[in-house]
Amino acid sequence: VRSPLFCFALLCLVDSVPRIQGLPGVGINYGQIANNLPSPSRVSVLLRSLNISRVKLYDTDPVVLSAFSNSNVDFIIGLGNEYLENMTDPAKAQ
């Protein structure tokens, strides 16, 4: 498990990559299995300050989704294989 300082330094390095107009924004994977993680609301503020525009989530944690609401970040949410069958039925998928 990496320290929060290492993660912050890595995000700063990603932010130093020049932005080229017309190319997609920078994205990250956001997971919560580690020690000493900042709260989702603090992560949301940090990512906005770094102009991160795309985030992959590994689940639909309501606290994380709430922290990122109205943040203008595009999400991809991963699903475990055990949920795939239900995705064919709109009522179950909801």
C-alpha positions as CSV (number, residue, x, y, z in Angstrom):
1,V,0.0,0.0,0.0
2,R,1.4,3.4,-1.0
3,S,1.5,6.4,1.2
4,P,-0.9,9.3,0.6
5,L,2.1,11.5,-0.1
6,F,3.2,9.1,-2.9
7,C,-0.3,9.1,-4.4
8,F,-0.4,12.9,-4.3
9,A,3.0,13.2,-5.9
10,L,1.9,10.8,-8.6
11,L,-1.2,12.9,-9.3
12,C,0.9,16.0,-9.5
13,L,3.2,14.3,-12.0
14,V,0.1,13.4,-14.1
15,D,-1.0,17.0,-14.0
16,S,2.3,18.2,-15.3
17,V,1.7,16.4,-18.6
18,P,0.9,19.1,-21.2
19,R,-2.8,19.3,-22.3
20,I,-3.3,19.2,-26.0
21,Q,-6.5,20.7,-27.3
22,G,-8.8,18.1,-28.8
23,L,-7.4,15.1,-26.9
24,P,-9.3,13.4,-24.2
25,G,-8.7,14.5,-20.6
26,V,-6.6,12.6,-18.0
27,G,-8.4,9.7,-16.2
28,I,-7.6,7.6,-13.2
29,N,-8.8,4.4,-11.4
30,Y,-10.2,5.1,-8.0
31,G,-10.3,2.3,-5.5
32,Q,-10.7,2.3,-1.7
33,I,-8.8,-0.8,-0.6
34,A,-5.8,0.7,1.2
35,N,-4.8,2.3,4.5
36,N,-5.0,6.0,5.4
37,L,-7.0,7.1,2.3
38,P,-8.4,10.6,2.2
39,S,-12.2,10.8,2.3
40,P,-14.1,10.7,-1.1
41,S,-15.0,14.4,-0.7
42,R,-11.3,15.3,-0.4
43,V,-10.4,13.1,-3.4
44,S,-13.1,14.8,-5.4
45,V,-11.6,18.3,-4.6
46,L,-8.1,17.1,-5.4
47,L,-9.1,15.6,-8.7
48,R,-11.0,18.7,-9.7
49,S,-7.9,20.8,-8.9
50,L,-5.8,18.5,-11.1
51,N,-8.4,18.7,-14.0
52,I,-9.0,14.9,-13.9
53,S,-12.0,14.4,-16.2
54,R,-12.5,10.6,-16.1
55,V,-12.6,8.2,-13.2
56,K,-13.1,4.4,-13.1
57,L,-14.8,3.2,-10.0
58,Y,-14.8,-0.4,-8.8
59,D,-18.2,-0.3,-7.2
60,T,-21.2,2.0,-6.6
61,D,-20.4,3.2,-3.1
62,P,-23.1,5.9,-2.4
63,V,-20.6,8.0,-0.4
64,V,-18.2,8.1,-3.4
65,L,-21.0,8.8,-5.9
66,S,-22.3,11.6,-3.7
67,A,-18.9,13.2,-3.3
68,F,-18.4,13.3,-7.1
69,S,-21.9,14.5,-7.9
70,N,-21.9,17.7,-10.0
71,S,-18.2,17.5,-10.5
72,N,-18.2,17.3,-14.3
73,V,-16.3,14.0,-14.1
74,D,-17.1,11.1,-16.5
75,F,-17.4,7.7,-14.8
76,I,-17.0,4.1,-15.7
77,I,-18.2,1.8,-13.0
78,G,-16.8,-1.7,-12.9
79,L,-19.1,-4.7,-12.1
80,G,-18.2,-8.1,-10.8
81,N,-19.1,-11.0,-13.0
82,E,-21.8,-12.1,-10.5
83,Y,-23.8,-9.0,-11.5
84,L,-23.6,-9.3,-15.3
85,E,-26.6,-11.5,-15.8
86,N,-28.8,-9.0,-14.1
87,M,-27.7,-6.2,-16.4
88,T,-29.8,-7.7,-19.2
89,D,-33.0,-6.8,-17.3
90,P,-33.4,-3.0,-16.9
91,A,-35.4,-3.3,-13.7
92,K,-32.7,-5.5,-12.1
93,A,-29.9,-3.3,-13.4
94,Q,-31.5,-0.2,-11.9
